[in-house]
Amino acid sequence: MALETLAGLPLIKSFTQPITAATKEFYLDTLAKGSGPDGLVLVQDFFGSSTGAEASASISTVAGILRRQLANGTLATLAAIYANMKGSVDGSFGLGPVLIPSGPGAGSYPNADDAISALVSLAESAISAAASAMGGDTATLNSAFSEPAGATVSEQEFQTAAGIDFADLQEGAQTPVLALITSVPTLGTSDASGRPAQFFESVLDKTTAAGQALVAAMRDGRNSQILNDAGVNGYSTIPARD
């Protein structure tokens, strides 16, 4: 068999790099959409909602800012408006007419819809005033709300791209589960942030024997990798003699 050259393929022969810039951009735009390094798709990009991976830190941030701003009085007017909204819809102020006894929007309204409409108008002004008064905290709050929302949308997109259809899963199917079980030690070696080991440890119930067994299996996988890297493994060939 003779070796072949790039004769007759001038465009390929003239390459000065492994792939064209257009090819690189295609794969970056098509595949490198994950939250990991260089757009690496992580497990949390597919199932982050189930572990709170994308929302827990943001929720803590929001709660801390709101508590601080409430203590400072910055949100006092807005809080009073929301309290009157709640009273208008839960029947505390009557079912019709609705009588808001005091505070923002105090007065009588034919029904809850009219009361809420009046309070919404007041809330719009109160939100603008509070946003201005909170300064940098406003941008932090907006980011803390938008990032988890964006992650939830992209999670659905990743699942669709991977062909995961939760409405078409086969009830009682055992093959996927058994295949997953045999892969647990290997999955345990992928323990960086957002990878399989972190995901499973986030959702496992470690108070049960099953949960602890899965954690142990992942640890065993990491131990085996360390031993193999050191040249120690459990797959030595048995000598062909007594």
Buried (B, 14 or more C-beta within 10 A) or exposed (E): EEEEEEEEEEEEEEEEEEEEEEEEEEEEEEEBBBBBEEEBBBBBBBBBBEBBBBBEEBEEBBEEBBEEBEEEEBBEBBBBBBBBBEBBBEEBBBEBBBBBEEBBBEEEBEEBEBBBEBBEEBBEEBBEBBBEBBEEBBEBBEEBBEBBEEBEEBBEEBBEEEEEEEEEEEEEEEEEEEEEEEEBBBBBBBBEEBBBBBBBBBEBEEEEEEBEEBBEBBBEBBEBBEEEEEEEEEEEEEEEEE
